[in-house]
């Protein structure tokens, strides 16, 4: 992305709306520049009138003016910085909101490919660099430029010959800073990547803490952690080293400049071409100019770092969901609830070349009748879960058609489609919130009685009412404080509360003890009564009474029928049954 285009985009999208505050901070920069310049200028009459002529009046007036100048400078700078801090905070919020909104709206397929740690790094570190560009960069650019102009004016007023010597050093400093800026950009990218990897590792530590304990891998993980931190340290060290390289360059240049000026001004004073008071006023202006020159010289680093971060952030913001409703899409009108797959093909590859795609589903034809239970069986990885994910358009098939009551789901408003569907999975997804709020997630407008009834029907009330805080109990990240069966019952309660006409069950009773499975099965029976239900189950005992069973094998429909028919016609199904039921 072109730097100019990036800066223009940042202005149009984020800073333009705060233009009044930015302009006010720039105007305040005029007071900063003016007061700084006046301090240098006042040294001339101070030395001449107080120390040489011993004027008793000015010995009071000039110090008062100097104090006033410093006060105006401090107050103006304070207000300007507060204004720009506010602008930066607003921009930070706007950028982060857009990034998170984009994450929420993104297709699941895109999320599957995202690196969570890098996203967190983008959301924090990169956004900080971006807002630093806006807050520090804009203010310093105008403040230091105006201050430098004011001080240079004082210097030229005192002696134009000395001023030209001082001016020579400014482009040299800029050239040095530009070279450092290019290096900063490269190191910044490397540091952000490393920060992202470290964030991902920390997320894994939280998720897999039990696993580490069970397999006694504490030492191994500590070594991994140290390795990650060492690499992050090295990238951070490189970044700081590049930053501090500016110091010896600037200090050396300043030393050379002062030495030359003292030598040359000494010659001028000896030849009576300049007064001592003019020299000290000039020297004060030059020394005060040191800070803005240094700031402007290193501003290139801040700009490069901010632009580099923007170039990582903006593509995330611009990444649009492919799964979205069109203007002419219609509401889904359910009657029977028949779901039909016609020659459906699907691949997780993002390749445009269909011939090179790795096919997950190949020419799938299914008919799932409304109000009936349809079950999908097959080996892990056969494509069963993918079929379920295609119905609410978590993913989209790249070929074929899926209809509900003869209405194409691809010509139906996505929100309308998903409002008719409830999903209960073996991987129960819960939030770090109260039990009540987790159930109510299905319907935020539900009354307390409706929530309690859903919990009762799902047999969740049995354990909820035993808890100290009941429905107000915080369950921890992804329900860490609950058992698998308890989490599953909350998931079913949520589905009951939604009152959907289409129910998708993905291994909903897997890995549960017999007693818990029995309760959950009863809850599912209530949930699925007179609903279009599609079930995936490893335990065939739970689906023997299904109206229709499809055997899915390597992305194809290998067989279909009820239990008895499949026992006679499908070797795959018969083998499943014999291994599970008869053993």
C-alpha positions as CSV (number, residue, x, y, z in Angstrom):
1,X,0.0,0.0,0.0
2,X,1.4,3.4,-1.0
3,X,2.4,5.6,1.9
4,X,0.5,8.6,0.6
5,X,-2.6,6.6,0.0
6,X,-2.3,5.1,3.5
7,X,-2.0,8.5,5.1
8,X,-4.9,9.8,3.0
9,X,-7.0,6.8,4.1
10,X,-6.2,7.5,7.8
11,X,-7.2,11.1,7.4
12,X,-10.5,10.4,5.5
13,X,-11.6,7.5,7.8
14,X,-10.3,8.5,11.2
15,X,-8.9,12.0,11.7
16,X,-11.1,14.2,9.5
17,X,-14.0,14.0,12.0
18,X,-11.7,15.4,14.7
19,X,-10.4,18.2,12.5
20,X,-11.6,21.0,14.8
21,X,-9.6,19.6,17.7
22,X,-6.5,19.1,15.5
23,X,-6.7,22.7,14.2
24,X,-7.1,24.0,17.8
25,X,-4.0,22.1,18.9
26,X,-2.1,23.6,15.9
27,X,-3.2,27.1,16.9
28,X,-1.9,26.4,20.4
29,X,1.4,25.3,18.8
30,X,1.7,28.9,17.6
31,X,1.7,30.0,21.2
32,X,4.3,27.3,22.1
33,X,6.5,28.5,19.2
34,X,6.0,32.1,20.0
35,X,6.8,31.8,23.7
36,X,9.9,29.7,23.0
37,X,11.2,32.2,20.5
38,X,10.5,35.1,22.8
39,X,12.6,33.4,25.6
40,X,15.6,33.3,23.3
41,X,15.0,36.9,22.0
42,X,14.7,38.3,25.6
43,X,18.2,37.2,26.4
44,X,19.6,39.9,24.2
45,X,18.1,42.9,26.1
46,X,18.5,41.0,29.4
47,X,22.3,40.7,28.9
48,X,22.7,44.2,27.3
49,X,20.4,46.2,29.6
50,X,20.8,44.3,32.9
51,X,24.3,43.0,32.9
52,X,26.1,45.6,30.8
53,X,24.0,48.8,31.4
54,X,22.7,47.7,34.9
55,X,19.2,48.9,34.2
56,X,17.3,48.7,37.5
57,X,13.8,48.7,35.9
58,X,14.4,45.9,33.4
59,X,16.0,43.7,36.0
60,X,12.4,43.1,37.2
61,X,10.4,43.4,33.9
62,X,12.5,41.0,31.8
63,X,12.4,38.0,34.3
64,X,8.6,38.6,34.6
65,X,8.3,38.3,30.8
66,X,10.4,35.2,30.8
67,X,8.3,33.6,33.5
68,X,5.1,34.6,31.5
69,X,6.6,33.1,28.3
70,X,7.4,29.8,30.0
71,X,3.9,29.7,31.6
72,X,2.2,30.3,28.2
73,X,4.4,27.7,26.6
74,X,3.6,25.1,29.3
75,X,-0.2,25.8,29.4
76,X,-0.5,25.8,25.6
77,X,1.5,22.6,25.2
78,X,-0.6,20.9,28.0
79,X,-3.9,21.8,26.3
80,X,-2.6,20.8,22.9
81,X,-1.4,17.4,24.2
82,X,-4.7,16.8,26.0
83,X,-6.6,17.5,22.8
84,X,-4.5,15.2,20.7
85,X,-4.6,12.5,23.4
86,X,-8.4,12.7,23.1
87,X,-8.2,12.4,19.4
88,X,-5.9,9.5,19.6
89,X,-8.2,7.7,22.1
90,X,-11.1,8.2,19.7
91,X,-9.2,6.9,16.7
92,X,-7.9,3.9,18.7
93,X,-11.5,3.0,19.7
94,X,-12.8,3.5,16.1
95,X,-10.0,1.3,14.6
96,X,-10.4,-1.4,17.3
97,X,-14.2,-1.4,16.9
98,X,-13.9,-1.8,13.2
99,X,-11.3,-4.7,13.6
100,X,-13.5,-6.5,16.1
101,X,-16.7,-5.9,14.1
102,X,-14.9,-7.3,11.1
103,X,-13.8,-10.3,13.1
104,X,-17.4,-10.9,14.3
105,X,-18.8,-10.5,10.7
106,X,-16.1,-12.6,9.1
107,X,-16.8,-15.9,7.5
108,X,-15.9,-18.9,9.7
109,X,-13.6,-20.0,6.8
110,X,-11.6,-16.8,7.2
111,X,-11.5,-17.2,11.0
112,X,-10.2,-20.7,10.6
113,X,-7.2,-19.3,8.6
114,X,-6.5,-16.4,11.1
115,X,-3.7,-16.4,13.6
116,X,-5.3,-15.4,16.8
117,X,-2.1,-14.1,18.4
118,X,-1.2,-12.0,15.4
119,X,-4.7,-10.5,15.5
120,X,-4.3,-9.6,19.1
121,X,-1.0,-8.0,18.4
122,X,-2.6,-6.1,15.5
123,X,-5.4,-5.0,17.8
124,X,-3.0,-3.7,20.6
125,X,0.5,-3.0,19.4
126,X,-0.2,-1.9,15.9
127,X,-3.1,0.2,16.9
128,X,-0.9,1.9,19.5
129,X,1.7,2.7,16.8
130,X,-1.0,4.0,14.6
131,X,-2.5,6.3,17.3
132,X,1.0,7.4,18.3
133,X,1.4,8.6,14.7
134,X,-1.8,10.6,15.0
135,X,-1.3,12.0,18.5
136,X,2.5,12.5,18.7
137,X,3.2,12.8,15.0
138,X,0.7,15.5,14.1
139,X,1.3,17.6,17.1
140,X,5.1,17.4,17.0
141,X,5.1,18.1,13.2
142,X,3.4,21.4,13.6
143,X,4.7,22.4,17.1
144,X,8.3,21.7,16.3
145,X,8.1,23.1,12.8
146,X,6.6,26.4,14.0
147,X,9.0,26.5,17.0
148,X,11.9,26.0,14.7
149,X,10.7,28.7,12.3
150,X,10.4,31.1,15.3
151,X,13.8,30.3,16.7
152,X,15.4,30.5,13.2
153,X,13.9,34.0,12.9
154,X,15.5,35.0,16.1
155,X,18.8,33.6,15.0
156,X,18.7,35.4,11.6
157,X,17.8,38.6,13.4
158,X,20.9,38.3,15.6
159,X,23.3,37.2,12.9
160,X,22.6,35.8,9.4
161,X,26.1,34.4,9.0
162,X,25.9,32.2,12.0
163,X,22.4,31.2,11.1
164,X,23.5,29.8,7.7
165,X,26.1,27.6,9.5
166,X,23.3,26.2,11.8
167,X,21.0,25.6,8.9
168,X,23.5,23.3,7.2
169,X,23.1,20.8,10.0
170,X,19.3,20.4,9.6
171,X,19.2,18.5,6.3
172,X,22.1,16.3,7.5
173,X,20.0,15.3,10.5
174,X,17.0,14.6,8.3
175,X,19.0,12.3,6.0
176,X,20.3,10.3,9.0
177,X,16.8,10.0,10.4
178,X,15.4,8.8,7.0
179,X,17.9,6.0,6.9
180,X,17.0,4.9,10.4
181,X,13.3,5.1,9.5
182,X,13.6,2.5,6.8
183,X,15.3,0.2,9.2
184,X,12.6,0.8,11.8
185,X,9.9,-0.2,9.4
186,X,11.5,-3.6,8.7
187,X,12.2,-4.3,12.4
188,X,8.7,-3.2,13.3
189,X,7.2,-5.8,11.0
190,X,9.4,-8.5,12.5
191,X,8.6,-7.4,16.1
192,X,4.8,-7.5,15.5
193,X,5.1,-11.0,14.0
194,X,7.0,-12.2,17.0
195,X,4.5,-10.5,19.4
196,X,1.7,-12.3,17.6
197,X,3.4,-15.7,18.0
198,X,3.9,-15.0,21.7
199,X,0.2,-14.1,22.1
200,X,-0.9,-17.3,20.4
201,X,1.4,-19.3,22.7
202,X,-0.1,-17.7,25.8
203,X,-3.6,-18.5,24.5
204,X,-2.6,-22.1,24.1
205,X,-1.2,-22.2,27.6
206,X,-4.6,-21.2,29.0
207,X,-6.4,-23.7,26.8
208,X,-4.1,-26.6,27.3
209,X,-3.0,-26.2,30.9
210,X,-4.5,-29.5,32.0
211,X,-2.9,-31.3,29.1
212,X,0.5,-30.0,30.2
213,X,0.0,-31.3,33.7
214,X,-1.3,-34.7,32.5
215,X,1.7,-35.3,30.2
216,X,4.1,-33.7,32.6
217,X,5.5,-31.3,30.1
218,X,6.1,-28.4,32.5
219,X,9.8,-28.3,31.8
220,X,9.3,-28.6,28.0
221,X,6.8,-25.7,28.0
222,X,9.0,-23.6,30.2
223,X,11.8,-24.1,27.7
224,X,9.4,-23.2,24.8
225,X,8.2,-20.2,26.7
226,X,11.8,-19.0,27.3
227,X,12.6,-19.6,23.6
228,X,9.6,-17.5,22.6
229,X,10.5,-14.8,25.0
230,X,14.2,-14.8,23.9
231,X,13.2,-14.3,20.3
232,X,10.7,-11.5,21.3
233,X,13.4,-9.9,23.5
234,X,15.8,-10.0,20.5
235,X,13.3,-8.3,18.2
236,X,12.5,-5.7,20.9
237,X,16.3,-5.1,21.5
238,X,16.8,-4.6,17.7
239,X,13.9,-2.1,17.7
240,X,15.4,-0.1,20.6
241,X,18.9,-0.2,19.2
242,X,17.6,1.3,16.0
243,X,15.9,4.0,18.0
244,X,18.9,4.9,20.1
245,X,21.1,5.1,17.0
246,X,19.6,8.5,16.5
247,X,21.1,9.7,19.7
248,X,24.9,9.5,18.9
249,X,24.2,10.9,15.4
250,X,22.3,13.8,16.7
251,X,24.6,14.5,19.6
252,X,27.7,14.4,17.4
253,X,26.1,16.7,14.9
254,X,25.1,19.1,17.7
255,X,28.6,19.0,19.1
256,X,30.2,19.8,15.8
257,X,27.7,22.6,15.1
258,X,28.3,24.2,18.5
259,X,32.1,23.9,18.1
260,X,32.0,25.6,14.7
261,X,29.6,28.3,15.9
262,X,31.8,29.1,18.9
263,X,34.9,29.3,16.8
264,X,33.3,31.5,14.1
265,X,31.4,33.7,16.6
266,X,34.6,34.2,18.6
267,X,36.3,35.5,15.4
268,X,33.3,37.9,14.8
269,X,33.4,39.2,18.4
270,X,37.1,39.7,18.2
271,X,36.6,41.7,15.1
272,X,33.7,43.7,16.7
273,X,31.2,42.4,14.1
274,X,28.8,41.1,16.7
275,X,28.1,42.0,20.4
276,X,28.4,39.4,23.1
277,X,24.7,39.8,24.0
278,X,23.8,39.1,20.3
279,X,25.9,35.9,20.5
280,X,24.3,34.6,23.7
281,X,20.8,35.3,22.4
282,X,21.7,33.5,19.2
283,X,23.2,30.6,21.2
284,X,20.1,30.3,23.3
285,X,17.9,30.2,20.2
286,X,20.1,27.6,18.7
287,X,20.2,25.4,21.8
288,X,16.4,25.7,22.1
289,X,16.1,24.7,18.5
290,X,18.0,21.5,19.2
291,X,14.9,19.8,20.6
292,X,12.5,20.5,17.7
293,X,15.3,19.6,15.2
294,X,15.9,16.3,16.9
295,X,12.1,15.7,17.2
296,X,11.6,16.5,13.5
297,X,14.5,14.3,12.5
298,X,13.2,11.3,14.4
299,X,9.6,12.0,13.4
300,X,10.3,10.0,10.3
301,X,10.7,7.0,12.5
302,X,7.3,7.5,14.2
303,X,5.7,8.1,10.7
304,X,7.2,4.9,9.3
305,X,6.3,2.9,12.3
306,X,2.7,4.2,12.2
307,X,2.3,3.6,8.4
308,X,3.7,0.1,8.8
309,X,1.1,-0.7,11.4
310,X,-1.6,0.9,9.3
311,X,-0.6,-1.3,6.4
312,X,-1.1,-4.3,8.6
313,X,-4.4,-3.1,10.1
314,X,-6.3,-1.7,7.1
315,X,-6.4,-5.0,5.2
316,X,-8.0,-6.6,8.2
317,X,-10.6,-3.9,8.3
318,X,-11.1,-4.2,4.5
319,X,-11.5,-8.0,4.6
320,X,-15.2,-8.5,3.7
321,X,-17.4,-11.5,4.3
322,X,-18.3,-13.4,1.2
323,X,-21.3,-15.0,3.0
324,X,-23.7,-12.1,3.0
325,X,-27.2,-11.4,1.9
326,X,-28.0,-9.7,-1.4
327,X,-30.6,-6.9,-1.7
328,X,-33.0,-9.2,-3.5
329,X,-32.7,-12.1,-1.0
330,X,-36.0,-13.1,0.6
331,X,-37.2,-14.1,4.0
332,X,-37.3,-17.9,4.6
333,X,-40.8,-19.1,5.0
334,X,-41.0,-22.5,6.7
335,X,-43.9,-24.8,6.3
336,X,-42.8,-28.5,6.4
337,X,-39.1,-27.8,6.9
338,X,-37.8,-30.1,4.2
339,X,-34.1,-29.8,3.6
340,X,-32.7,-31.0,0.2
341,X,-29.1,-31.2,-1.0
342,X,-28.7,-31.4,-4.8
343,X,-25.2,-32.4,-6.2
344,X,-23.4,-30.4,-3.4
345,X,-19.7,-30.1,-3.6
346,X,-17.5,-28.4,-1.0
347,X,-13.8,-27.8,-0.3
348,X,-12.0,-26.0,2.5
349,X,-9.5,-24.8,-0.1
350,X,-9.7,-21.2,-1.2
351,X,-8.4,-22.2,-4.7
352,X,-10.3,-20.8,-7.7
353,X,-9.1,-23.7,-9.7
354,X,-11.8,-26.4,-9.0
355,X,-9.6,-29.1,-10.5
356,X,-6.9,-28.7,-7.9
357,X,-9.3,-28.4,-4.9
358,X,-9.2,-31.1,-2.2
359,X,-12.8,-32.2,-2.2
360,X,-14.4,-32.6,1.2
361,X,-17.9,-33.3,-0.1
362,X,-18.5,-34.7,-3.6
363,X,-22.0,-34.6,-5.3
364,X,-23.9,-35.0,-2.1
365,X,-27.6,-35.6,-2.5
366,X,-29.8,-35.7,0.7
367,X,-33.4,-35.4,1.5
368,X,-34.2,-34.5,5.1
369,X,-38.0,-34.4,5.7
370,X,-39.6,-31.8,7.9
371,X,-40.6,-32.9,11.4
372,X,-38.5,-36.0,11.0
373,X,-35.1,-37.2,12.4
374,X,-32.4,-37.6,9.8
375,X,-29.1,-39.1,11.1
376,X,-25.6,-39.0,9.5
377,X,-23.1,-41.7,10.4
378,X,-19.6,-42.3,9.2
379,X,-15.9,-42.3,10.1
380,X,-14.3,-39.2,11.5
381,X,-13.4,-36.9,8.7
382,X,-16.0,-38.3,6.3
383,X,-17.8,-34.9,6.0
384,X,-20.7,-35.3,8.4
385,X,-20.0,-32.1,10.3
386,X,-19.4,-30.2,7.1
387,X,-22.9,-31.1,5.9
388,X,-24.4,-29.6,9.1
389,X,-22.3,-26.5,8.7
390,X,-23.6,-25.9,5.2
391,X,-27.2,-25.7,6.3
392,X,-26.9,-22.4,8.3
393,X,-24.3,-21.2,5.8
394,X,-21.4,-21.3,8.2
395,X,-19.7,-22.4,5.0
396,X,-20.9,-22.2,1.4
397,X,-20.8,-25.0,-1.2
398,X,-18.9,-24.0,-4.4
399,X,-21.3,-26.2,-6.5
400,X,-24.8,-27.6,-6.1
401,X,-27.9,-26.4,-4.4
402,X,-29.4,-26.6,-0.9
403,X,-33.1,-25.8,-0.4
404,X,-35.4,-25.6,2.5
405,X,-39.1,-26.0,1.5
406,X,-38.0,-25.4,-2.1
407,X,-36.3,-22.1,-1.2
408,X,-32.6,-21.8,-2.0
409,X,-30.7,-20.9,1.1
410,X,-28.4,-18.9,-1.2
411,X,-31.3,-16.6,-2.1
412,X,-32.5,-16.3,1.4
413,X,-31.5,-13.6,3.9
414,X,-28.8,-15.2,6.1
415,X,-30.3,-13.8,9.3
416,X,-33.7,-15.2,8.4
417,X,-32.2,-18.6,7.6
418,X,-30.2,-18.8,10.9
419,X,-33.1,-17.6,13.0
420,X,-34.9,-20.9,12.1
421,X,-31.9,-23.1,13.1
422,X,-30.5,-24.2,16.5
423,X,-27.2,-26.0,16.8
424,X,-26.0,-28.2,19.6
425,X,-22.5,-29.5,19.3
426,X,-20.2,-31.8,21.3
427,X,-17.8,-28.7,21.5
428,X,-20.1,-26.6,23.7
429,X,-19.4,-22.9,23.3
430,X,-20.0,-20.8,26.4
431,X,-19.0,-17.4,27.5
432,X,-17.2,-16.2,30.7
433,X,-20.5,-15.0,32.1
434,X,-23.4,-16.1,34.3
435,X,-25.4,-19.2,33.6
436,X,-28.5,-17.1,33.1
437,X,-26.8,-14.9,30.5
438,X,-25.4,-18.0,28.7
439,X,-28.9,-19.5,28.3
440,X,-30.4,-16.1,27.4
441,X,-27.8,-15.7,24.6
442,X,-30.4,-17.4,22.4
443,X,-33.0,-14.7,23.1
444,X,-31.9,-11.6,24.9
445,X,-35.6,-10.5,25.3
446,X,-36.6,-13.7,27.1
447,X,-38.2,-13.4,30.5
448,X,-36.7,-15.0,33.6
449,X,-39.5,-17.6,33.6
450,X,-38.7,-18.6,30.0
451,X,-35.0,-19.0,30.9
452,X,-35.9,-21.1,34.0
453,X,-38.3,-23.2,32.0
454,X,-35.7,-23.9,29.3
455,X,-33.2,-24.9,32.0
456,X,-35.8,-27.2,33.5
457,X,-36.7,-28.9,30.2
458,X,-33.0,-29.5,29.6
459,X,-32.4,-30.9,33.1
460,X,-29.9,-28.1,33.7
461,X,-31.9,-26.8,36.6
462,X,-30.9,-29.9,38.6
463,X,-27.3,-28.7,39.0
464,X,-28.0,-25.0,38.7
465,X,-30.2,-24.8,41.7
466,X,-27.5,-26.6,43.8
467,X,-25.0,-23.8,43.1
468,X,-24.5,-21.1,45.7
469,X,-25.3,-18.3,43.3
470,X,-27.7,-20.3,41.1
471,X,-28.4,-18.8,37.8
472,X,-26.0,-15.9,38.6
473,X,-23.1,-18.2,38.9
474,X,-20.1,-17.2,36.8
475,X,-18.9,-20.3,34.8
476,X,-15.5,-19.2,33.8
477,X,-13.9,-19.1,30.3
478,X,-15.8,-21.5,28.1
479,X,-17.6,-23.0,31.2
480,X,-14.3,-24.2,32.7
481,X,-16.1,-24.6,36.1
482,X,-18.7,-27.0,34.7
483,X,-18.6,-30.6,33.7
484,X,-19.1,-31.8,30.1
485,X,-22.6,-32.9,30.8
486,X,-23.5,-29.6,32.6
487,X,-22.2,-27.6,29.7
488,X,-24.1,-29.7,27.2
489,X,-27.4,-29.2,29.2
490,X,-26.8,-25.4,29.1
491,X,-26.3,-25.7,25.3
492,X,-29.6,-27.6,25.0
493,X,-31.4,-25.1,27.2
494,X,-30.2,-22.3,25.0
495,X,-31.5,-24.2,21.9
496,X,-34.9,-24.8,23.6
497,X,-35.1,-21.1,24.4
498,X,-34.5,-20.2,20.8
499,X,-37.6,-22.2,19.7
500,X,-36.1,-23.0,16.2
501,X,-37.9,-25.3,13.8
502,X,-34.7,-26.9,12.5
503,X,-32.3,-28.6,15.0
504,X,-28.8,-29.6,14.2
505,X,-27.1,-32.0,16.6
506,X,-23.4,-32.7,16.2
507,X,-22.2,-35.5,18.5
508,X,-24.4,-34.0,21.2
509,X,-24.1,-37.0,23.6
510,X,-20.5,-38.1,23.0
511,X,-18.2,-38.7,25.9
512,X,-20.9,-38.7,28.6
513,X,-21.6,-41.2,31.3
514,X,-24.8,-43.3,31.0
515,X,-26.8,-41.3,33.5
516,X,-25.9,-37.9,32.1
517,X,-26.5,-39.2,28.5
518,X,-30.0,-40.4,29.5
519,X,-30.9,-37.0,30.9
520,X,-29.5,-35.2,27.8
521,X,-31.3,-37.7,25.5
522,X,-34.6,-36.9,27.2
523,X,-33.8,-33.1,26.8
524,X,-33.0,-33.7,23.2
525,X,-36.3,-35.6,22.7
526,X,-38.2,-32.6,23.9
527,X,-36.0,-30.2,21.9
528,X,-36.5,-32.1,18.6
529,X,-40.2,-33.0,19.0
530,X,-42.0,-32.3,15.6
531,X,-38.8,-30.4,14.4
532,X,-36.7,-31.1,11.4
533,X,-33.7,-32.7,13.1
534,X,-30.4,-33.7,11.6
535,X,-28.2,-35.7,14.0
536,X,-24.6,-36.8,13.9
537,X,-23.7,-39.5,16.4
538,X,-20.9,-42.0,17.0
539,X,-23.2,-44.0,19.3
540,X,-25.6,-45.7,17.0
541,X,-27.8,-46.6,19.9
542,X,-29.0,-43.0,20.0
543,X,-30.2,-43.0,16.4
544,X,-31.6,-46.4,15.8
545,X,-35.1,-45.0,15.6
546,X,-34.2,-42.2,13.1
547,X,-36.6,-41.8,10.2
548,X,-33.7,-41.7,7.8
549,X,-30.0,-42.6,8.1
550,X,-27.3,-41.6,5.6
551,X,-23.9,-43.3,5.7
552,X,-21.3,-40.7,4.7
553,X,-17.9,-42.1,3.5
554,X,-15.0,-40.0,2.3
555,X,-17.3,-37.1,1.2
556,X,-19.8,-39.3,-0.5
557,X,-23.2,-40.8,0.3
558,X,-22.4,-44.4,0.6
559,X,-25.9,-45.7,1.6
560,X,-29.2,-44.5,2.9
561,X,-32.3,-46.0,4.6
562,X,-33.6,-46.8,8.0
563,X,-31.7,-49.0,10.5
564,X,-33.1,-52.3,9.2
565,X,-32.5,-51.4,5.6
566,X,-28.9,-50.4,6.2
567,X,-28.2,-53.5,8.2
568,X,-29.0,-55.5,5.0
569,X,-27.5,-53.1,2.4
570,X,-24.5,-51.3,3.9
571,X,-21.4,-53.1,5.0
572,X,-20.0,-49.8,6.5
573,X,-23.1,-49.3,8.7
574,X,-23.3,-53.0,9.6
575,X,-19.6,-52.9,10.8
576,X,-20.4,-49.8,12.9
577,X,-23.3,-51.5,14.5
578,X,-21.5,-54.8,15.2
579,X,-18.5,-53.0,16.8
580,X,-20.7,-50.8,19.0
581,X,-23.8,-52.8,19.9
582,X,-22.7,-56.4,19.9
583,X,-19.4,-55.8,21.6
